[in-house]
Amino acid sequence: MEFAEEEFAYLEGLIIQTWGSFITSRTTEGMKNLQEIIAIFEELFQYSGGGKNNTQNAYFYSMFNGLFKRMEDAMRIPDYILLGDLLKYEMLPLIKSLGTDPPSKDPGEGNGFAAK
Amino acid sequence: MSRIYNNNMGLLRKLNIDLYSKIKNMGTTDTSLVFARNGRYNLLKSFPGGAINIHSPYNPEEQALYMADWALGEKPDIVFLFGLGLGYEFKGMLKTNSNIRYFIVEPDGGIFRTALQNIDIKFLFSNHNIYFIQDDRYDYIVNFFAGLINQDKSVRIKFVVLPSYQVLYKELLDALYEHIKKLMNTFAVNFYTNMKYHRQWVQNYIANLKYLRNSCPVIKLSNTFKNVPAVVVAAGPSLTHNIPHLKKIANRAVIAAAGTGISILEKNRIKAHIAGAVDGTQLEENLFKNLEVNKSTPLFYSSNVYYKVPSLLSGSRFLMNVNGIDTFIHRKNGWEFYERYSALSISNIMMYNLSRLGCNPVIFLGQDLCFSGGKTYAEGAEEVKGSIDLKLYCVNDPNYLQTENKNGEPVYTNRPFLGMRDLLESCMKLFPGTVYLNGTRDGLPIKGAEDIDFNNYADNVLLKSRDNYQISEAIDGVFENHLKEVSNEEMDVFIKSLENDNDNIIEICRDIILCIENTEMEEEIKKTKVQKLERQLSEVPLFEKIIKELLSQIEYIYKNRKYLDYCRQIYAYVLDKSLIMENAFIHEVNGG
């Protein structure tokens, strides 16, 4: 489970842009970008076999699923600042760490926001 | 209670005792102080659907700086900030630019009290460019905003809403946006109109003085039209459908042509009882040139109207109170007058004056407020207004907005039309006892005016009425009686006093500019001298009551300049206008 360099740069830019939209009350623009981010992840999860290929993928899969669940909760309120922050301060570092070794403990099953 | 809270409340008590009492008597709030991930304060506001962060739960300062950059990126003159919270965003903006004005609304009492308990709020009162209210009442916020655009005369306003407030105060914000949009439509149109035409206006002000000896204040007609129906005839495309019925109603209602409406009536050989004119540009002359049927139609005018127009009609003339010089003329001559009313179009002004005179009902015709059938005017206006096919370019032009007319059909309109409608609607509210009927077949709906089919109304109400008013005779009678009361000598003295005032203005403005441009004089001495000359100028009635009003429309452009530079620009502007007026006195009033 990893991104090509240009894919990563694009996603990073998109996340920062989406965060900026949410924290400046441009929510329509933010939600549009968020849909694109989710679509990128759906594709990634499909390509990587939904986290079943190896332990590292399973770890990231569960981490992202946990994050998506929190984003879904934020959207329900809706708390756009939290939504933007989750993208910038949680998702972005996680994406940056893709490709590094997973922690030794079993991450367990992902929950909530499952990739379709 | 904490020291911070006590200090803040002490400050609030000095500055705003009502707000102090409100906060002091507030019960428990649903806002709690929490910590962001970086250890800074944040607020969490609870509501039935959950709890919402007021600032970033990770890094409030980073969020605030981003917002500040975004908000100030377009270099606004004014920032209207909805939501204060703990003030991170506002402080970020203030740090980036403290020289612009900030209008801050904190609608949430609970949030404000929690802020008072935890942060020093001196920053809110540290700068004379900051205006703050804590209120969630629509009327208060709207008044606050209206005051802001009227005082500052600026259209560069940035609206900033904190994301959580957009969720918590959605309904209030929707209502505010709607109102602000209307205010901005009106303001933007007024602002650009004023800037464009000042030179022509001042020429008209003076050149029109020559008609005063043969003019009567509109208020003198106040007993003539009580409960007489009036039709305000504008020149919108729908008017074409009502021409045969307008011909028939004759003396069953006052037919008042507004602006281009007179051309359509003339073309169809219908004599109006009144023609209204206020447009200051030369184009207005085209409407009144070569009139035959309407040559002797009484004119309702303002001193602002293009100065050749009054001479093109041979009938009686009535002065309305539309601007500063109209009010000045009425006052100085001891004439009674209706409260001043100015609007974007002559239709609005005619509607106001007819309502004041007691006409009831007031019927709108040709008041389309949109391009019905892709047309700008009713048939017959081409000779004076030209012809354009709007269908060709409305579609892709952002200046044209698509909406629905009163029949539910899609039509194009624009901001000036919407501004006119807003003003019509607010004007109607001034006359709760008057019935307004919208007889414009394909026009936009007008709130407060009942939709009617004018042709049916004419057949079944106006033409069946036993009342057949002697309208023209009554108008002429009032006019003749007024002329008997007017003293030509007194009017000459009044006009001469204005000419003297103008000479004084020219002299003082020249002195100011010469003083500022004097390279040998020290700055402080220049300032003292200019201040003294400004005081002299403020004692000249023509400047104080008339020119100063025009000045208020342009002062904001130079407001950030240093005093002497500001004065140089402002008094050069005044000198320019006074020289135009001098010329009008010589050639138009004194016949030189």
Chai-1 contact restraints between the chains, C-beta under 6 A:
chainA,res_idxA,chainB,res_idxB,connection_type,confidence,min_distance_angstrom,max_distance_angstrom,comment,restraint_id
A,I23,B,Q63,contact,1.0,0.0,6.0,A-B,restraint_1
A,T24,B,M67,contact,1.0,0.0,6.0,A-B,restraint_2
A,T24,B,W70,contact,1.0,0.0,6.0,A-B,restraint_3
A,S25,B,V161,contact,1.0,0.0,6.0,A-B,restraint_4
A,S25,B,P163,contact,1.0,0.0,6.0,A-B,restraint_5
A,S25,B,Q166,contact,1.0,0.0,6.0,A-B,restraint_6
A,I77,B,G50,contact,1.0,0.0,6.0,A-B,restraint_7
A,I77,B,I52,contact,1.0,0.0,6.0,A-B,restraint_8
A,P78,B,V167,contact,1.0,0.0,6.0,A-B,restraint_9
A,D79,B,I52,contact,1.0,0.0,6.0,A-B,restraint_10
A,D79,B,N53,contact,1.0,0.0,6.0,A-B,restraint_11
A,Y80,B,P163,contact,1.0,0.0,6.0,A-B,restraint_12
A,I81,B,N53,contact,1.0,0.0,6.0,A-B,restraint_13
A,I81,B,S56,contact,1.0,0.0,6.0,A-B,restraint_14
A,I81,B,P163,contact,1.0,0.0,6.0,A-B,restraint_15
A,L82,B,N53,contact,1.0,0.0,6.0,A-B,restraint_16
A,L82,B,P57,contact,1.0,0.0,6.0,A-B,restraint_17
A,D85,B,S56,contact,1.0,0.0,6.0,A-B,restraint_18
A,D85,B,P57,contact,1.0,0.0,6.0,A-B,restraint_19
A,D85,B,Y58,contact,1.0,0.0,6.0,A-B,restraint_20
A,Y89,B,Y58,contact,1.0,0.0,6.0,A-B,restraint_21
